[in-house]
């Protein structure tokens, strides 16, 4: 079942966050920071506690093994809703990030 397999990937990311003594949101931001030097996540928040949590992301460092585990899990997740066509946005996140873009490709010339 697809939902169950995706929950396993979420559990993997949660376990990596736990190993780093971090919140899952911190791990997600740290993963983004680890991708490319020009990728800068801009999290929004309404509370000082969440701002402190977001700033704590800067102390998290992933090992090559951590990044490989996350990449392996992400490569298996497809975000395709039932009945939708196989478009660029429905490709696995890992495939889109390897191509250097998480959004749709430019149209036209």
Residue pairs with C-beta under 8 A, 6 or more apart in sequence:
5 76
6 77
9 73
9 74
9 76
9 77
12 69
12 70
12 73
13 24
13 27
13 28
13 70
13 73
14 24
16 27
16 62
16 66
16 69
16 70
17 23
17 24
17 26
17 27
19 66
20 26
20 27
20 30
20 60
20 62
20 66
22 30
22 56
22 57
22 60
23 53
23 56
25 43
25 53
25 54
26 53
26 54
26 56
26 57
26 60
27 60
29 41
29 43
29 54
29 57
30 57
30 60
30 61
30 62
31 62
31 67
31 70
32 39
32 41
33 39
33 40
33 41
33 57
33 58
34 62
34 67
35 97
36 100
43 50
43 54
45 51
45 54
62 70
71 94
74 92
74 93
74 94
75 92
75 94
75 95
76 92
77 92
77 93
78 90
78 91
78 92
79 89
79 90
79 92
79 93
80 86
80 90
84 90
87 104
88 96
88 104
88 105
89 103
89 104
93 102
96 102
